[in-house]
């Protein structure tokens, strides 16, 4: 149980200080544990290092600010701990596969590496799970009212774990390309969000089943197209499932188990 507290304390510290200059030792001191213990626990739970996690979170939050306004790349670089626009651009391109300027022009989705929580499993391991998105009551009502009677498309990467075994960065590339394919198929007013590590959902606003199926096919027709990692072709495919939001009022938290069930059925 102690490890669970350490993980969550570390995640909270990182999130509260993302725009500040801090060292891994500062996180360990806050969690009242040794630096080596924190690093081992982080690697076990996340399969990446503390520094890598911090960088991914910073660049995800930076991407959100990038598309939300017109702040200069210089301002964003200094805000997020980079010494120059060039340094931010190099780091941003490694994670997102595009420069900040190209990303601002072409992309909308910014949740590639969301904040995670540590949840203890019965087998003694840890599940890293994105906290449920929070809405105020008026936003929640508006979102679900607009979705009633329409289809949600859910997508899951086929075989992400073997890709991660080749390289974690290859796995990031697979996630990035999956996002790109879904975004390319989606229309401007559709709501796209990440459900889990390799699962995504698109609130289409479509009430016609044939139109929803056609939209899903625009994504799955690209199944088998490879990503290129260090000269090696790695085929990438997505499962697709659809579910219709009932005409009655539904809680946002109820969407997640419904999406999970739809994807489970699609994989059979």
C-alpha positions in Angstrom: 0.0 0.0 0.0 2.9 2.3 0.7 4.0 2.1 -2.9 0.6 3.2 -4.0 0.8 6.4 -1.9 4.3 7.1 -3.2 3.1 6.8 -6.8 0.1 9.1 -6.4 2.1 11.6 -4.3 4.7 11.7 -7.1 2.1 12.1 -9.8 0.4 14.9 -7.9 3.8 16.7 -7.3 4.7 16.5 -11.0 1.3 17.8 -12.0 1.4 20.7 -9.6 4.9 21.8 -10.7 5.0 21.1 -14.4 5.9 24.6 -15.3 8.6 24.8 -12.6 12.3 23.7 -12.6 12.6 20.7 -10.4 14.8 17.6 -10.1 13.8 14.0 -9.6 15.3 14.2 -6.1 12.8 16.9 -5.3 10.0 14.5 -6.1 11.6 11.8 -4.0 12.0 14.2 -1.1 8.3 15.1 -1.3 7.3 11.5 -1.3 9.7 10.7 1.7 11.5 8.0 -0.2 14.9 7.5 -1.8 15.5 8.6 -5.4 16.5 5.0 -6.4 13.2 3.6 -4.9 11.2 6.2 -6.8 12.9 5.5 -10.0 12.4 1.7 -9.7 8.8 2.1 -8.7 8.1 4.5 -11.6 9.8 2.1 -14.1 7.7 -0.8 -12.8 4.4 1.0 -12.9 4.8 3.1 -16.0 7.5 1.2 -17.9 9.2 4.6 -18.5 11.5 6.7 -16.4 10.5 9.7 -14.2 12.2 12.2 -16.5 10.5 10.7 -19.6 7.1 10.9 -17.9 7.6 14.5 -16.9 8.7 15.4 -20.5 5.6 13.7 -22.0 3.3 15.5 -19.6 4.9 18.9 -20.3 4.7 18.4 -24.0 1.1 17.3 -23.9 0.1 20.3 -21.8 2.1 22.5 -24.1 0.2 21.1 -27.1 -3.1 22.0 -25.4 -2.0 25.6 -24.9 -0.6 25.7 -28.5 -4.0 25.0 -30.1 -6.0 26.9 -27.6 -4.5 30.3 -28.4 -2.1 32.3 -30.4 0.9 32.5 -28.0 4.3 32.6 -29.6 6.5 29.5 -29.7 9.1 31.5 -27.7 6.6 32.2 -24.9 5.5 28.6 -24.8 9.2 27.4 -24.8 10.0 29.6 -21.8 6.8 28.7 -20.0 7.5 25.0 -20.3 11.2 25.0 -19.3 12.9 25.1 -22.7 15.7 27.6 -23.3 14.7 28.5 -26.9 12.0 27.9 -29.5 14.4 25.6 -31.3 14.8 23.4 -28.2 11.0 23.2 -27.8 10.5 22.4 -31.5 13.0 19.5 -31.3 11.4 18.0 -28.3 7.9 18.6 -29.6 8.6 17.0 -32.9 10.1 13.9 -31.2 6.9 13.3 -29.3 4.2 14.5 -31.8 6.0 14.0 -35.1 5.4 17.6 -36.2 6.8 21.0 -35.4 4.6 23.2 -33.1 3.7 25.4 -36.0 2.5 22.5 -38.1 0.7 21.0 -35.2 -1.2 24.3 -34.5 -2.2 24.4 -38.1 -3.2 20.8 -38.7 -4.2 19.2 -35.3 -6.9 19.5 -32.7 -6.4 16.5 -30.3 -3.9 17.2 -27.6 -4.4 14.3 -25.1 -1.6 12.0 -26.3 -0.2 11.5 -22.8 -2.8 12.4 -20.2 -2.2 12.5 -16.5 -2.4 9.1 -14.8 -3.5 7.7 -11.5 -2.1 4.6 -9.7 -4.7 2.0 -8.9 -3.7 -1.2 -7.0 -4.8 -4.5 -8.6 -5.7 -7.7 -6.9 -2.6 -9.4 -8.3 -0.4 -6.9 -6.6 0.5 -4.9 -9.7 -0.5 -1.4 -10.6 -2.8 -0.2 -13.3 -2.1 3.2 -14.7 -5.4 4.8 -15.5 -6.4 8.2 -16.8 -8.6 10.1 -14.3 -12.1 10.5 -15.5 -12.7 13.8 -17.2 -14.6 16.2 -15.0 -17.3 18.5 -16.2 -19.4 21.1 -14.4 -23.1 20.3 -14.4 -24.0 22.6 -17.3 -21.2 21.3 -19.5 -22.1 17.7 -18.7 -25.8 18.3 -19.5 -25.0 20.1 -22.8 -22.5 17.4 -23.9 -24.8 14.4 -23.3 -28.0 16.2 -24.5 -26.3 16.8 -27.8 -25.1 13.1 -28.0 -28.5 11.5 -27.3 -29.6 9.4 -30.2 -26.3 9.6 -32.0 -23.4 7.2 -32.5 -20.0 7.0 -30.7 -17.2 5.2 -32.6 -14.6 3.5 -30.4 -11.1 2.5 -31.7 -8.4 0.3 -30.2 -4.9 -0.4 -31.5 -4.4 -4.0 -32.5 -1.2 -5.3 -30.8 0.2 -2.2 -29.2 2.2 -4.2 -26.6 4.4 -6.0 -29.2 5.1 -2.6 -30.8 6.1 -1.3 -27.4 8.4 -4.3 -27.0 10.2 -3.2 -30.1 10.6 0.3 -28.6 8.5 2.5 -26.4 9.0 5.3 -29.0 7.7 3.1 -31.7 4.6 2.6 -29.5 4.3 6.4 -29.2 4.5 6.6 -33.0 1.7 4.0 -33.3 -0.5 6.0 -31.0 0.3 9.2 -32.8 -0.5 7.7 -36.2 -3.8 6.2 -34.8 -4.8 9.7 -33.6 -3.9 11.1 -37.0 -6.1 8.6 -38.9 -9.1 9.2 -36.6 -8.7 13.0 -36.8 -8.3 12.8 -40.6 -11.6 10.9 -40.8 -13.5 13.1 -38.3 -15.5 16.2 -39.1 -14.9 19.6 -37.4 -17.7 19.4 -34.8 -17.0 15.8 -33.6 -15.6 15.3 -30.1 -12.5 13.1 -29.9 -11.0 11.8 -26.7 -8.7 9.1 -25.4 -10.3 6.4 -23.3 -7.2 4.4 -22.2 -3.7 3.7 -23.2 -4.5 2.6 -26.7 -8.3 3.2 -26.9 -10.0 6.3 -28.4 -13.6 7.4 -28.8 -15.2 9.8 -31.3 -18.6 11.3 -30.5 -19.8 11.7 -34.1 -23.1 13.5 -33.6 -24.4 11.2 -36.4 -27.9 9.6 -35.9 -27.7 7.6 -39.2 -26.1 4.2 -38.7 -24.9 3.9 -42.3 -23.1 7.3 -42.0 -21.4 6.1 -38.7 -20.3 2.9 -40.4 -18.9 4.8 -43.4 -16.9 7.0 -41.0 -15.5 4.0 -39.2 -14.5 2.5 -42.5 -12.5 5.6 -43.4 -10.3 4.8 -40.5 -10.2 0.9 -40.8 -9.6 1.0 -44.6 -6.1 2.1 -43.7 -5.5 -1.0 -41.5 -2.2 -2.6 -42.4 -0.6 0.6 -43.5 2.8 0.6 -41.7 4.6 3.0 -39.5 8.3 3.3 -40.2 10.5 2.9 -37.1 14.3 3.1 -37.7 13.8 1.8 -41.2 11.5 -1.1 -40.1 7.9 -1.3 -41.4 5.5 -2.1 -38.5 1.9 -2.7 -39.7 -0.7 -0.7 -37.8 -4.4 -1.7 -37.5 -7.3 -0.5 -35.4 -10.4 -2.3 -34.2 -13.5 -0.2 -34.6 -16.8 -0.5 -32.7 -19.9 1.7 -32.6 -22.5 2.3 -29.9 -25.6 4.5 -29.9 -26.3 6.8 -27.0 -29.8 6.2 -25.7 -32.4 8.9 -26.1 -32.8 9.1 -22.3 -30.4 11.1 -20.2 -27.1 9.2 -19.5 -24.3 10.1 -17.1 -20.9 10.7 -18.6 -19.3 8.1 -16.4 -21.6 5.5 -17.9 -20.0 6.0 -21.3 -16.7 4.3 -20.4 -18.1 0.8 -19.5 -20.3 1.0 -22.6 -17.4 1.9 -24.8 -15.3 -0.9 -23.2 -18.1 -3.5 -23.9 -18.5 -2.3 -27.5 -14.7 -2.7 -28.1 -14.7 -6.2 -26.5 -17.4 -7.3 -28.8 -15.6 -5.9 -31.8 -12.5 -8.0 -31.0 -14.3 -11.3 -30.9 
